[in-house]
Every structure is written in C-alpha cells, then in structure tokens.
Amino acid sequence: MHGLKNIISRLSPTRILIVWIAIYAIFMAFTLNNTYPLQGDESFYTVSAANMVQTHSYMVPEYFGQLRFQKPVLTYWIVAASYKIFGISLWSGRIPPLILSCLTLLVVYYLGRLYINDAKFGLFSVFLLSASFLFVSFSRIAMNEPVLAFLLTCALYSFARADSGNTLGNKWLFTGWLCISLAFTAKGPGALILPASYAIYIVINRRRSSPKYLAKLFNPAYILLFALIASPWYIYNYHCHHDALLAIVKKESSHVGTSFSPIRFMSHAVFYAYTLLLSIFPFIIFALFRKFRNRITFPHKLQFPLIFCIATLFVFIFFVNEHKDRYIYTILPTLAVITAAALYSSPHLKKYTAGAVAVSLLLLIIYVSYPVFPRESLKELVSAYKLKTLPAETLSTYNIDIRSNGWILLMSGGKAAIDTYSADYIITDEDGLRSIPDAVIAAKSEERTGLKLDGFKFKIISKKFFLAQRNVK
C-alpha cells in the first residue's frame, strides 16, 4: 500500500490526469458492446448513421424509412464516420462519445486551472466529473449530449481565455464561436445559451465599457462564421424536403412553452433540483452545505460558468415543456468545476478527492457488470446466428419492438432485414414464433425484465426470444 502511495506521489499532476483518463477509457471500452444500460434515443442516431453509410446519403438521417429532422446532423456524421472506419456494429457507434467524453475530462482539467491556477484543483474537477452517474452513463451512448457537452465546454474555455487579459482575445473568440457553430449543428438553438451567458457576464462586469466588448464578442466576422457552418444543412433540407422539415419543426416547437404555467414551473424546478443534487452526488450537497455556512470564496471569474449553468436551467424550467435528466448533461463539466471550487478550501479536500475516485470506479464497475443481471438476450441470439450460419444465409427480425430492431441491425453488421420472416433465420418472440410456418428453434434466450413480489418471495419477470430457422432440410 505504501509502495502504491509512493508511486502516486512521484507522478506529476499531468501524468496522473493521463493515467486517470486512460483508466476511465479502458473501463468504458468494456461497455461499448453491451446493450445495457441504454437509452432509447440512441437507436435513432446509430441506425440512421448506419443507413447513411449503406445508402451513401449523408444529408438526410433516415430511421427505418422515417426522415429525422428533430436534431441537426453533426452527431449522425460523427457516428457514420466511425462506421466507415471500423464497420457497422454496436461498439463502433459508441467509440465517438467515449473519445469525446475523455476529451471533455481533459478540457475540464485546463478549465479548472484557468480559474484556480493549481494542478490539484484541475484534477479534483476531473475526479468530480467522472464521479457523476449522468456523465458516466452517457460516456458510451451514441447521442448528441456527449458531442454538445464537449463542444460547449471547449467554447466556455475559449471565451474564458479570451477574457483572461484586459481585452477580448480574437484568437480565443474565434475558437469559441467555431465550437458554438459546431454545437449548433449537433443540437440546434440550445448552443446559443453559452454566448448569451457570456454577454450577460460582460454586461455585469464591464459595465460602462460593455458596449465595446459586446461589439467585439458579436463581431460580424464571427456571426458570418456561425452562419456558414450552422445553416447549410438546414438550407439544403428546406430546399429538398420542405414539407417534412417544416412538419418536424412545428412538432418540435410544441415542446417549447410560450406562456407561464405555475404547475409546469414547480414540476420542472423540483425535477431539475433533484437531478442536480444526484448528478454529482454527494459532493454537490457538501458544496451547498459549505455555501450555507458562508465558508466559500469563489474566484471572481467563476461568475461566467455560474451564469451559464443558471441560464441553461432557466431556459429548461421556463420554456421547455418536457423535462429529462439528460438536458442538464451539457452543464455537468461546468458544474463539476463550480462544485470543485466550493470544496477546494475545505480541510476535508483529500477525503473528497479519494471519495470522488472511489465513486467513479464504483460506477465504472457497475456499468461493466450490470448487463450480467438482465442478460443480453438479443445479443446472445445474434451471436448464435453467427456461429450457426454460412455466409449466404440471411437474418431478419419479426414481431420485435423498433428499438430492439435497431440493436439487432447493428450487432449483425447492418445485414439484418427488419420485420419479416422471409429470411433463413428469424429473431422473434413467443407470439412471433407461432406465426412463422415451418420454424425450428435454433437457439433461445430469456431476458430478465424486472422483479415482482409473489407472496413473501420475489419472482423474476422475464421475456423469451428465439432464433428460428426456416427451410430446414
């Protein structure tokens, strides 16, 4: 034990950072081919990106025949690029979010050091972020949240660097606007909360000279850069798919609330307060306790990230009808730095650091081992198909929900037909099996879906899936 402590004590903060990110990446790499835990919306991005690669049509995401304009195209392109390099599979679609999450940890280290010039503080910020269950859960999910979080954290760092001198630095403003432009192509208007927050920060701190600094922030050259990057995809699809695009925009705009509702406000406020407390648990609670005890002295420049977090929550509480925990994912890196600053002067800092490392490792172990409990039934059947079949034999799904269709498509390398029993091998459930003529069970698997109390005992609820073979001679 003392030998391990001696080795760690000899490592520089930069080397500790590299080792920690490597550990994080290795653990998460073991989860890339797991179907659990998962988010339903991931299928939209992975399947649509696979369709892009197969059809060579990269401008319009298409999900089982449905055009998807709900979100811009950048995340689809990133996943499709991974498919082009590594082939279509479940794990290859999840490589980009893992890489971006590791890069986010790296940016958070330097963001922390920008506000408190101490390598230990940068490391503490990284440990707190990697101890967030929400951050860990999305580190391997192919959705736009990891993309947006990385780009907005880079933009926040760039704007903070631009403000580090007496004048706003052109180089860092350009980098910040470049990241904002790319973030817009990943998520849409939500990316504009960050430059708006920076403008508020300038007005509060620059006061009389704020018009000059605002003019520099919103330089026409940066606005042109934003337009050149953010608008082409919308213009193309407006020209080619006018009616479909406008229908989706109208549907998505229904999620935006234009009038104040006390019930919605209370519901959203309670939900996001609860989510924030759990997002970096329990360290954010310790930080709030220290704040209430008046033991916190924040660096003045931390106003900017604090305004960004408050502005993001304000938008989602007042103007978005739905509430989902992943909506606050983009502010987690910033929130980790703020929480770290609140705890940094604590006499218990070493315990907090050790606790954050322990929580992070525990979360990583859980995410690696969790699929053992529900069993990955569909994955087992796809593996059985690959073991049993010749290259010429075909695979399809039948009577399976659309999300499961997506996983089967990816795990088969994009080769499975969907919702038909005309193939040589069919993955289906019990009802579907009864509908397939002349089917012979080649393999079966049972997925544990939950528990129920039966008297004084817990009973496992499960669902059976089958790999059925046809045309057996």
C-alpha positions as CSV (number, residue, x, y, z in Angstrom):
1,M,0.0,0.0,0.0
2,H,2.8,2.4,0.9
3,G,4.6,1.4,-2.4
4,L,1.5,2.5,-4.3
5,K,1.3,5.8,-2.4
6,N,5.0,6.4,-3.2
7,I,4.4,5.8,-6.9
8,I,1.4,8.1,-7.0
9,S,3.3,10.8,-5.0
10,R,6.1,10.8,-7.6
11,L,3.7,11.3,-10.6
12,S,3.2,14.8,-11.8
13,P,-0.5,16.1,-12.0
14,T,-0.4,15.8,-15.8
15,R,0.7,12.2,-15.6
16,I,-2.0,11.4,-13.0
17,L,-4.5,13.0,-15.4
18,I,-3.4,10.9,-18.3
19,V,-3.4,7.7,-16.2
20,W,-6.9,8.5,-14.9
21,I,-8.3,9.2,-18.3
22,A,-6.7,6.0,-19.6
23,I,-8.3,4.0,-16.7
24,Y,-11.7,5.7,-17.4
25,A,-11.4,4.9,-21.2
26,I,-10.4,1.3,-20.6
27,F,-13.3,0.6,-18.2
28,M,-15.8,2.2,-20.5
29,A,-14.4,0.4,-23.6
30,F,-15.6,-2.9,-22.0
31,T,-19.2,-1.5,-22.1
32,L,-19.2,-0.5,-25.7
33,N,-20.6,-3.8,-27.0
34,N,-23.1,-4.1,-24.1
35,T,-26.8,-3.4,-24.8
36,Y,-27.3,-2.4,-21.2
37,P,-27.7,0.1,-19.8
38,L,-29.0,2.0,-22.7
39,Q,-31.1,5.0,-23.8
40,G,-34.0,4.6,-26.2
41,D,-33.0,7.5,-28.4
42,E,-29.5,6.1,-29.1
43,S,-31.1,3.8,-31.7
44,F,-32.2,6.9,-33.7
45,Y,-28.6,8.0,-34.2
46,T,-26.9,4.6,-34.6
47,V,-29.4,3.2,-37.1
48,S,-29.7,6.4,-39.1
49,A,-26.0,6.7,-39.3
50,A,-25.8,3.0,-40.5
51,N,-28.4,3.9,-43.1
52,M,-26.2,6.8,-44.3
53,V,-23.2,4.5,-44.8
54,Q,-25.2,1.9,-46.6
55,T,-27.1,4.3,-48.9
56,H,-24.3,6.9,-49.2
57,S,-26.9,9.5,-48.5
58,Y,-25.4,11.7,-45.8
59,M,-27.6,14.8,-45.8
60,V,-30.8,13.3,-44.5
61,P,-30.9,11.0,-41.5
62,E,-33.4,8.2,-42.0
63,Y,-34.7,5.8,-39.4
64,F,-36.5,2.8,-40.7
65,G,-38.0,4.8,-43.5
66,Q,-38.7,7.9,-41.4
67,L,-36.8,11.2,-42.1
68,R,-35.4,12.6,-38.9
69,F,-35.1,16.4,-38.7
70,Q,-35.6,16.5,-35.0
71,K,-31.9,17.3,-34.4
72,P,-29.2,18.6,-36.7
73,V,-26.8,16.3,-38.5
74,L,-23.4,16.5,-36.8
75,T,-23.9,13.6,-34.4
76,Y,-25.1,11.4,-37.3
77,W,-22.0,12.3,-39.3
78,I,-19.7,11.5,-36.4
79,V,-21.2,8.1,-35.8
80,A,-21.2,7.4,-39.6
81,A,-17.5,8.3,-39.8
82,S,-16.8,5.7,-37.1
83,Y,-18.8,3.1,-39.1
84,K,-16.8,3.9,-42.2
85,I,-13.5,3.3,-40.2
86,F,-14.5,0.4,-38.0
87,G,-17.5,-1.1,-39.8
88,I,-21.1,-1.1,-38.6
89,S,-21.5,-2.5,-35.1
90,L,-22.8,-1.6,-31.7
91,W,-19.4,-0.9,-30.3
92,S,-18.1,1.2,-33.2
93,G,-21.1,3.6,-32.9
94,R,-20.1,4.2,-29.3
95,I,-16.5,4.9,-29.9
96,P,-17.0,8.7,-30.7
97,P,-19.0,9.5,-27.5
98,L,-16.3,7.7,-25.4
99,I,-13.5,9.6,-27.1
100,L,-15.3,13.0,-26.7
101,S,-16.1,12.2,-23.0
102,C,-12.4,11.6,-22.4
103,L,-11.5,14.8,-24.2
104,T,-14.1,16.6,-22.1
105,L,-12.3,15.4,-18.9
106,L,-9.1,16.8,-20.4
107,V,-10.7,20.2,-21.1
108,V,-12.2,20.3,-17.6
109,Y,-8.7,19.9,-16.2
110,Y,-7.5,23.0,-18.0
111,L,-10.7,24.9,-17.4
112,G,-10.3,24.4,-13.7
113,R,-6.7,25.5,-13.8
114,L,-7.8,28.6,-15.7
115,Y,-9.9,29.7,-12.7
116,I,-7.7,28.4,-9.9
117,N,-4.1,28.1,-11.0
118,D,-3.4,24.8,-9.2
119,A,-3.0,21.4,-10.9
120,K,-4.6,19.7,-7.9
121,F,-7.7,21.8,-8.4
122,G,-7.8,20.8,-12.1
123,L,-7.5,17.1,-11.1
124,F,-10.2,17.5,-8.4
125,S,-12.6,18.9,-11.0
126,V,-11.9,15.9,-13.3
127,F,-12.5,13.4,-10.5
128,L,-15.8,15.1,-9.6
129,L,-17.0,15.0,-13.2
130,S,-16.0,11.3,-13.6
131,A,-17.9,10.6,-10.4
132,S,-21.2,11.9,-12.0
133,F,-23.5,9.0,-12.7
134,L,-25.1,11.1,-15.5
135,F,-21.7,11.8,-17.1
136,V,-20.6,8.1,-16.9
137,S,-23.9,6.8,-18.3
138,F,-23.7,9.0,-21.4
139,S,-20.0,8.4,-22.0
140,R,-20.7,5.4,-24.1
141,I,-24.1,6.3,-25.6
142,A,-24.2,7.5,-29.2
143,M,-26.4,10.5,-28.8
144,N,-25.8,14.3,-29.2
145,E,-25.3,15.0,-25.5
146,P,-21.6,13.9,-25.4
147,V,-20.9,15.9,-28.6
148,L,-22.6,19.0,-27.3
149,A,-21.0,18.8,-23.8
150,F,-17.5,18.6,-25.3
151,L,-18.1,21.5,-27.8
152,L,-19.7,23.8,-25.2
153,T,-17.0,23.1,-22.6
154,C,-14.4,23.9,-25.3
155,A,-16.3,27.1,-26.1
156,L,-16.6,28.1,-22.5
157,Y,-12.8,27.6,-22.0
158,S,-12.1,29.6,-25.1
159,F,-14.3,32.5,-24.0
160,A,-12.8,32.4,-20.6
161,R,-9.3,32.5,-22.1
162,A,-10.4,35.5,-24.3
163,D,-11.4,37.3,-21.1
164,S,-8.2,36.5,-19.2
165,G,-6.5,39.8,-20.3
166,N,-7.6,43.4,-20.4
167,T,-9.1,42.9,-23.9
168,L,-11.0,40.1,-25.5
169,G,-8.6,37.9,-27.5
170,N,-9.5,37.5,-31.1
171,K,-7.9,34.0,-31.4
172,W,-9.9,32.6,-28.5
173,L,-13.1,34.4,-29.5
174,F,-12.8,32.8,-33.0
175,T,-12.2,29.3,-31.4
176,G,-15.2,29.9,-29.1
177,W,-17.5,30.8,-32.0
178,L,-16.2,27.8,-34.0
179,C,-17.2,25.5,-31.2
180,I,-20.6,27.2,-30.8
181,S,-21.2,26.8,-34.6
182,L,-20.4,23.1,-34.4
183,A,-22.5,22.7,-31.3
184,F,-25.5,24.3,-33.2
185,T,-25.1,21.6,-35.9
186,A,-25.3,19.0,-33.1
187,K,-28.2,20.2,-31.0
188,G,-29.7,23.4,-32.5
189,P,-30.5,26.7,-30.8
190,G,-29.6,25.4,-27.3
191,A,-26.0,26.0,-28.2
192,L,-26.6,29.8,-28.2
193,I,-27.2,29.8,-24.4
194,L,-23.4,30.0,-23.9
195,P,-22.7,33.2,-25.9
196,A,-25.8,34.7,-24.4
197,S,-24.4,33.9,-20.9
198,Y,-21.0,35.4,-21.8
199,A,-22.8,38.6,-23.0
200,I,-24.6,38.8,-19.6
201,Y,-21.2,38.3,-17.8
202,I,-19.7,41.1,-19.9
203,V,-22.6,43.5,-19.0
204,I,-22.3,42.7,-15.3
205,N,-18.5,43.1,-15.1
206,R,-17.6,45.6,-17.8
207,R,-20.5,48.0,-17.2
208,R,-19.6,51.3,-19.0
209,S,-17.2,49.6,-21.4
210,S,-19.6,46.7,-22.1
211,P,-20.9,48.0,-25.5
212,K,-17.3,47.9,-26.8
213,Y,-16.7,44.3,-25.5
214,L,-20.1,43.2,-26.8
215,A,-19.4,44.6,-30.2
216,K,-16.2,42.5,-30.2
217,L,-18.0,39.4,-29.0
218,F,-20.6,39.7,-31.7
219,N,-18.2,40.8,-34.4
220,P,-19.9,40.3,-37.9
221,A,-17.0,38.1,-38.9
222,Y,-17.9,35.6,-36.1
223,I,-21.6,35.8,-37.0
224,L,-20.7,35.0,-40.6
225,L,-18.6,32.1,-39.4
226,F,-21.6,30.8,-37.4
227,A,-23.9,31.2,-40.4
228,L,-21.5,29.4,-42.8
229,I,-21.3,26.4,-40.5
230,A,-24.7,26.2,-38.9
231,S,-27.1,27.0,-41.8
232,P,-26.1,24.8,-44.9
233,W,-27.7,21.6,-43.7
234,Y,-31.0,23.5,-42.9
235,I,-30.9,25.3,-46.3
236,Y,-30.3,22.0,-48.2
237,N,-33.2,20.2,-46.4
238,Y,-35.5,23.1,-46.7
239,H,-34.9,23.1,-50.4
240,C,-35.2,19.3,-50.8
241,H,-37.6,18.3,-48.1
242,H,-39.6,21.5,-47.4
243,D,-42.8,19.9,-46.1
244,A,-41.2,17.2,-44.0
245,L,-38.7,19.7,-42.4
246,L,-41.5,22.2,-41.6
247,A,-43.7,19.5,-40.1
248,I,-40.9,18.3,-37.8
249,V,-40.1,21.9,-36.8
250,K,-43.7,22.6,-36.0
251,K,-43.9,19.3,-33.9
252,E,-40.7,20.1,-32.1
253,S,-41.8,23.7,-31.4
254,S,-44.7,22.3,-29.5
255,H,-42.2,21.3,-26.8
256,V,-41.4,24.9,-26.2
257,G,-43.7,26.7,-23.7
258,T,-44.6,30.3,-24.6
259,S,-46.8,31.1,-21.6
260,F,-46.0,30.9,-17.9
261,S,-47.6,28.0,-16.0
262,P,-47.1,27.7,-12.2
263,I,-47.7,24.0,-12.3
264,R,-45.2,23.4,-15.0
265,F,-42.7,25.7,-13.3
266,M,-42.9,23.9,-10.0
267,S,-42.7,20.5,-11.7
268,H,-39.6,21.5,-13.7
269,A,-38.0,23.3,-10.8
270,V,-38.4,20.3,-8.4
271,F,-37.2,17.8,-11.1
272,Y,-34.1,19.8,-12.1
273,A,-33.2,20.5,-8.4
274,Y,-33.5,16.8,-7.7
275,T,-31.4,15.9,-10.8
276,L,-28.7,18.4,-10.0
277,L,-28.4,17.0,-6.5
278,L,-28.0,13.5,-7.8
279,S,-25.8,14.4,-10.8
280,I,-22.6,14.9,-8.7
281,F,-23.8,13.1,-5.6
282,P,-22.9,13.6,-2.8
283,F,-20.3,16.3,-3.5
284,I,-22.7,18.9,-4.7
285,I,-24.6,18.6,-1.4
286,F,-21.4,19.1,0.6
287,A,-20.7,22.2,-1.6
288,L,-24.2,23.6,-0.8
289,F,-23.7,23.0,2.9
290,R,-20.5,24.9,2.8
291,K,-22.2,27.8,1.0
292,F,-24.9,28.0,3.6
293,R,-22.3,28.0,6.3
294,N,-20.7,31.0,4.5
295,R,-17.3,29.3,4.1
296,I,-17.0,29.7,0.3
297,T,-15.0,32.3,-1.5
298,F,-15.4,31.9,-5.3
299,P,-12.9,33.3,-7.7
300,H,-14.5,36.4,-9.4
301,K,-14.2,34.9,-12.9
302,L,-16.3,31.9,-11.9
303,Q,-19.3,34.2,-12.5
304,F,-19.3,33.2,-16.1
305,P,-19.6,29.4,-15.7
306,L,-22.2,30.1,-12.9
307,I,-24.2,32.3,-15.2
308,F,-24.1,29.7,-17.9
309,C,-25.4,27.0,-15.6
310,I,-28.2,29.3,-14.3
311,A,-29.2,30.4,-17.8
312,T,-29.4,26.8,-19.0
313,L,-31.6,25.8,-16.1
314,F,-33.7,28.9,-16.6
315,V,-34.4,28.1,-20.2
316,F,-35.4,24.5,-19.5
317,I,-37.5,25.3,-16.5
318,F,-39.5,28.2,-18.1
319,F,-39.5,27.4,-21.8
320,V,-39.3,23.6,-22.4
321,N,-42.5,21.6,-21.7
322,E,-40.7,18.3,-21.2
323,H,-38.1,17.6,-18.5
324,K,-35.4,14.9,-18.9
325,D,-32.3,14.4,-16.9
326,R,-30.1,14.4,-20.0
327,Y,-31.0,18.1,-20.7
328,I,-28.6,19.2,-17.9
329,Y,-25.8,16.9,-19.2
330,T,-24.2,19.8,-21.1
331,I,-23.6,21.8,-18.0
332,L,-22.1,18.9,-16.0
333,P,-18.5,19.8,-16.8
334,T,-19.1,23.4,-15.8
335,L,-20.9,22.3,-12.7
336,A,-18.0,20.0,-11.7
337,V,-15.6,22.9,-11.8
338,I,-18.0,25.1,-9.7
339,T,-18.5,22.3,-7.2
340,A,-14.8,21.7,-7.0
341,A,-14.2,25.4,-6.3
342,A,-16.8,25.3,-3.5
343,L,-15.0,22.4,-1.8
344,Y,-11.4,23.3,-2.7
345,S,-10.7,25.3,0.5
346,S,-12.2,22.6,2.7
347,P,-10.0,20.8,5.3
348,H,-11.5,17.6,4.0
349,L,-10.3,18.0,0.4
350,K,-8.2,14.8,0.5
351,K,-11.2,12.8,1.6
352,Y,-13.4,14.4,-1.0
353,T,-10.8,13.6,-3.7
354,A,-10.5,10.0,-2.5
355,G,-14.3,9.7,-2.4
356,A,-14.7,11.0,-5.9
357,V,-12.2,8.5,-7.2
358,A,-13.9,5.7,-5.3
359,V,-17.4,6.7,-6.6
360,S,-16.1,6.9,-10.2
361,L,-14.5,3.5,-10.0
362,L,-17.7,2.0,-8.5
363,L,-19.8,3.5,-11.3
364,L,-17.4,2.1,-13.9
365,I,-17.5,-1.4,-12.4
366,I,-21.3,-1.2,-12.2
367,Y,-21.6,-0.3,-15.9
368,V,-19.3,-3.1,-16.9
369,S,-21.0,-5.7,-14.8
370,Y,-24.7,-4.7,-15.0
371,P,-25.6,-6.5,-18.2
372,V,-25.0,-9.8,-16.5
373,F,-28.2,-9.4,-14.4
374,P,-30.8,-8.7,-17.1
375,R,-29.0,-10.9,-19.7
376,E,-28.4,-9.6,-23.2
377,S,-30.9,-11.9,-24.9
378,L,-30.9,-10.4,-28.3
379,K,-27.1,-10.2,-28.3
380,E,-26.9,-13.9,-27.4
381,L,-29.2,-14.8,-30.4
382,V,-27.2,-12.7,-32.9
383,S,-24.0,-14.5,-31.6
384,A,-25.8,-17.9,-32.0
385,Y,-26.8,-16.9,-35.6
386,K,-23.2,-16.0,-36.4
387,L,-22.0,-19.4,-35.1
388,K,-24.6,-21.5,-36.9
389,T,-24.8,-19.9,-40.3
390,L,-23.0,-19.9,-43.6
391,P,-22.2,-16.5,-45.3
392,A,-25.0,-17.0,-47.8
393,E,-27.7,-17.5,-45.1
394,T,-29.9,-14.5,-44.1
395,L,-31.2,-13.0,-40.9
396,S,-34.3,-11.0,-40.1
397,T,-36.4,-9.8,-37.2
398,Y,-40.1,-10.4,-36.7
399,N,-42.6,-9.0,-34.1
400,I,-39.8,-7.2,-32.3
401,D,-40.1,-3.6,-31.0
402,I,-38.4,-0.9,-33.1
403,R,-35.6,-0.2,-30.6
404,S,-34.6,-3.9,-30.5
405,N,-34.7,-4.0,-34.3
406,G,-32.1,-1.3,-34.2
407,W,-29.8,-3.3,-31.8
408,I,-30.1,-6.4,-33.9
409,L,-29.3,-4.5,-37.1
410,L,-26.1,-3.1,-35.6
411,M,-25.0,-6.3,-33.9
412,S,-25.4,-8.1,-37.3
413,G,-23.2,-5.5,-39.0
414,G,-26.2,-3.8,-40.7
415,K,-27.2,-7.0,-42.5
416,A,-30.4,-8.0,-40.8
417,A,-33.8,-7.4,-42.6
418,I,-36.4,-5.8,-40.4
419,D,-39.9,-7.1,-39.6
420,T,-40.1,-10.0,-42.0
421,Y,-40.0,-13.8,-41.7
422,S,-38.7,-14.5,-45.2
423,A,-35.1,-14.9,-44.1
424,D,-33.4,-18.2,-43.3
425,Y,-33.0,-17.2,-39.7
426,I,-35.5,-15.0,-37.7
427,I,-35.1,-13.5,-34.3
428,T,-38.6,-13.2,-32.7
429,D,-40.6,-13.5,-29.5
430,E,-43.1,-16.2,-28.5
431,D,-46.1,-14.6,-30.3
432,G,-44.0,-14.2,-33.5
433,L,-42.7,-17.7,-33.3
434,R,-46.3,-19.1,-33.5
435,S,-46.9,-17.1,-36.7
436,I,-43.9,-18.4,-38.6
437,P,-44.7,-21.5,-40.7
438,D,-42.3,-24.5,-40.5
439,A,-40.0,-22.8,-38.0
440,V,-37.5,-24.8,-36.0
441,I,-35.9,-23.3,-32.9
442,A,-32.2,-22.9,-33.4
443,A,-31.5,-21.1,-30.2
444,K,-33.4,-19.4,-27.4
445,S,-32.7,-16.9,-24.7
446,E,-34.5,-15.3,-21.8
447,E,-34.2,-11.7,-20.8
448,R,-34.9,-10.6,-17.2
449,T,-37.1,-7.5,-17.3
450,G,-37.9,-7.0,-13.6
451,L,-39.0,-8.3,-10.3
452,K,-42.4,-8.7,-8.7
453,L,-43.5,-9.7,-5.2
454,D,-45.2,-13.0,-5.1
455,G,-46.4,-13.6,-1.5
456,F,-43.3,-13.2,0.5
457,K,-40.9,-14.0,-2.3
458,F,-39.6,-12.0,-5.3
459,K,-40.2,-13.5,-8.7
460,I,-38.2,-12.7,-11.8
461,I,-40.2,-11.3,-14.7
462,S,-38.7,-12.4,-18.0
463,K,-39.4,-12.4,-21.7
464,K,-38.3,-15.2,-24.1
465,F,-36.7,-14.6,-27.5
466,F,-35.9,-17.2,-30.2
467,L,-33.7,-17.7,-33.1
468,A,-35.9,-19.6,-35.5
469,Q,-34.6,-21.4,-38.6
470,R,-36.6,-21.9,-41.8
471,N,-36.1,-24.0,-44.9
472,V,-34.6,-26.8,-42.8
473,K,-34.0,-29.9,-45.0
